[in-house]
Amino acid sequence: MTQHPDLVSVLMPAFKPEHFKPALESVVNQTHTNLEILVGDNSGDPAIQAVIDEVGDPRVTRIPNHAVSGKSPRLNHMILWLRAKGRYARFVYDDDLVYERSTEVLLHQLKTVPRCVLAWHQRDVIDEHGALRWRHGVLPEDGSAVLDRRLLLDNMAKFLNFVGEPSFTMFDREAIAHFDFNRYARFDMAFLWDIAMYLGIAENGLAAGVGEFLGGFRLHSGQVSSAANVFGAVEWELVFREELCNGNLNDEQFNTVLPKILGLYQASKGELPVLEGFQSRLAVDAHTGRLRETMPQFRDAYRSLLAARH
């Protein structure tokens, strides 16, 4: 797969230029220097190339994907994954920051934890100017965790996405039999790209996390994901109902996450009124013990919601 066992492919889907320069600079300044940096330019905006030229690092290659992918995030991610040469790969988004030791620490986890296919560290939440808003993580800062897929699900039931965004993860490509980005249970997720990716990758091995805060997730109004976040409640329901039906989650675990999903519906239904129907049906199905029985109807409703989005 690669001529050097420590080569890390940093895959940067670039949709917008506003915060791209600090994101790219944070990548080229990693303490682990054996990198290939592939920028999947999905913007059609010459500003992305201008930033690459200004940074001037020979490890950076621009891949103009917008004409090929139709600006599809899924296709952009998949093209980058297939172009990568490194055994180890990570996505870093065009508005996030990775601190200097991020790649070094994640690579160490993948190389030293047996059967590890997914490594992550905790992250700061920053604003559009890079100022710290809060720190997000469930591990002690000097702690670590190793989880199989069932434990990953168990902790998602308690904390939802405790792993964090893809910018703060890394994968062993050699150990992953099939990479399908945001595809989960035959659906292409609109919002929970990361969860679909983590659960798919975790079918191949273990996930190892460290408590250090080694990146910054940027909150700003121009985020690509912000337009789809009303799908979060529906897609969390999809994940936990599917895993319940497949026997990977029990009723007690579902009841743990149920109030969180209902709360997400409550917060989102003002923006998308159809979610009120999802919320009420979930409450009834959970109360009557019909979550498994009514799963086909839920899938049909979710499929219709996705179709209406396009």
N, C-alpha and C positions, 0 to 999 in steps of 0.2 A: 504493500500500500504506500510506503514511503521509504526514502533512502536513509532517513535518520529517525531513530525510535522516539526522540523527544520533540519532533516537529509538531507544533500545535497550529491547526487551522482556525483562524479567527474569522468568522463569517458575519459580515455586517450588512444586513438588509437596510438599504438607505432609501427612505420614502420622502424625506424632507431635509432641507439644508440648515434649518435654523440653529440646531444644537450639534450639528455633525462635527464641526471642528474640535470642540473639546472632547467629544466621544472618541474620535480618531486619535487625537493626541494622547488620551489616556491609554489607548491600546498600544501605540508605538513605544510608550514609556514603561512597559512592563519589565520587571526584573528578569523574567524568563524571556530571552530574546530570540529564541529559535521559533519564529512565527512566519506563517504566510497569512496575509491579511487580504481577504477577498471582499470587496465592496460590491454588493449587488445593487446597482443603481436603478431603482424602480421609479425614479422621480421624473425623468425626462427633463430635468433642470440642469443647465450647465454649471450651476453653483456647486454641485457635488464634485465634479471634476476639478473645479477651481480650488476647492479645499484640499483635495488630494495633491494637486500641484504645489500648493503652498506648504503643506506639511513635508513633502519631498522625501518620503521614506521609500527606498527601493523594494521593501517587502510588501508594499501595497499594490494590489492589482484591481482595477475597476472592471466590473462585468456589467455592461449596459443591458439590463434585463427588461426594461419597460416595454420595448417593442415585442419581445418574445412572450412575456408573461401577461400582457394586458394589464399591468400594474397589480396583478394578483399576489397578495402576500404569500399564499401557499406555494405558488410556482417559484417565486423569488427564493424562498427558503430551500425548496427542493433542488433548484439549480445550483445554489451555493454548496449544499451538502454533497452533491454529486461531483462538483468541481474540486472539492477539497482533496489534498494529497496527504494530510497528516492522519496518523492513527487517532489522534485526539483532536476534538473539535469543540468549539463553543460559539454560540451566537452572541454578539454584542449589538444592541440596537443603537440607532443613530442619535438618540437623545440621552442615553445613560452614560455613566462614568464607571470605569473599573480602576480601582486603586492599584498601585504599583505591584503589590505582591499577589494579586488576585490569581493570575494564571499559574504562578509558581505553586501556590497553595492547593489549587484544584488539581493540578497535575500530580502533585505528591499524593493526594488522596487516591486518585485513579491507579497510581502505580504501586501503592503500598497496601491498600485494603483489598484482600482477596475477593475476586468476583465482582469488584466494583465497576459499574458501567455508567453511573451518574454521580457526579460530585457537585456539591453546592456550598456556598458560604452565605452569611447573612448580609443585609444591605441597609444602608441609610436611605431615607426618603428625602429628596432635595426638591427645591422649588425651581422655577424657570431660570433663576439667577445662580443656581448652584448652592444656595444656602440650606443648611440642614433644617428639616422640618421635624423629623423624629427618626428613631431607629426601629427597624422591623425585624423581629426574630424571636423564636421561642427557646433557642438554646442559650445556656450560659456562654458568655463571651470566650471563656477558656474551655468550653465543652465541645463535644462531638457526638455524632450518632451514626449508626449503621442500620439501615432498614431494608427489609425485603418488601415486595409489593404489598403484601397484606398489612404490614406495619405502616407503610406509606399511606394506605387508605385509612387505617385506624386513626392516624394523626391528622389526616385531612378532615375526618369526621369531627375532630376536636377543634381544629384550628383553621380549616379550609386551606388556602395555599400558603403553608408555612415555609415551603421551599423558596418561593419567590419567583421573580421573573427570569426568563432564559438568559439574560445578560450575566447572571451570577451563578451559572452552572457550566459544567463541561462534561463531555461524553467520550466514551471509548468506542469509536466507530467500528473497530475490528470485532468487538463483542456483540454488536447490534445486528441481528439477522435481517431486520427489515425496518427502515426508518420511514415513517409516514406523516411526520410533522403534526398537523392539527386534526388528523382523522381519528375518530373514536367511535366505535360501535356503528361503523358504516356512515357516519356523518362527518362533515367538515365543520368543526367548531367555529363559530363566529367570534367568540370572545375568549374561551378557555383554551387557547392554543397551547399554553404551557402545560396545563394539566393533562391534556390529551397526549402531549409529547412525553411527559414524565411517566405516565402510566404505561404507555407503549414501550418505552425504553426499559422500564423496570421489569418487564416480562423476561428480560435477558440476563438479569443479575441484580446486584445490590446498589442501593443509593447511600452515599456517605456524605454527611454534612459536618461543617465546622462552624463554631460560634463567632469567629472573627467577622467584623464588619468591613468588607473589602470592596464595596461598590456603592454607587449612588443611583437610585431609581428616581428619575426626574418626573415630577408632576407638572403638566402644563396643558393648556387648552388645545394645543395642536396634536395631541397624541393620536396615533392611528387607532389604538384600542379603545379610546374614549367614546368613539361613535358607536361601538358595539357593546358597551358595558351593560346595557339593559338586558342583554342576553345572559348575563352572569347567573341569575337565579335559575332560569330554565336549564342552563347547561350543568349547573351543580346538581339540579334534580335529576337530569339525565344520567350523570355519572353515578350518583349514589343508588338510583333505582336499578340501573344496569348491573352494578356490582352486587346489589342485593339479589337480583334475579339469577345471577351467575354463581351465587353461593360464596362470593368473596367478602361479603359483608353480612352481618347478622342484624336482627331487628333492633337489638339494643344499640348497636352502632348507628343505625339509621335514625333512631329516636334521638340520639345525641346531636346529630347534625340537623334534624328537622326544624328546630326553632331558628337556626341560622338561615336556612333556605327561605322559610316563611318571612323572616325579617328582610331578606334581600328583595323578595317580591314586594313587600310593603314599601320599601324605599324606591322601587323602580316603576311601580304601576302608574304613577302620575304622569310619567314620561311616555309610557307605552300601556295604554289602558287594557289591552288584551291580556296582560299579565295578571289582572285580577281574577280572571277565569282559571288560569293555571294555579294561582295561590289557593283559591277555594277548593278546586278539585284535589289538590295535594292534601289539604287539611282533611277532607272527607275520606280520601283513600287511606290515609294513615290512620285515622280514627276507626275506620271499619275493617282495617286489616286487609285491604284489597290492592295494595301496592303492586304485587306481582300480577294479579289478575288483570289489572287495568293498564299494564305497561304498553300493550299494542296501541291503545287509544292515546296514551301520552306521546309515544313516538310519532304517531300521525299528526298530532297537534304541533309538536316541535318541527316536524318536516314542513308543515304549512307555514309556520312562523318564519323559517329560513327562506322559503320560497317568496313570501311577501316582502322580505328584506331586499330582494333583488328586483 
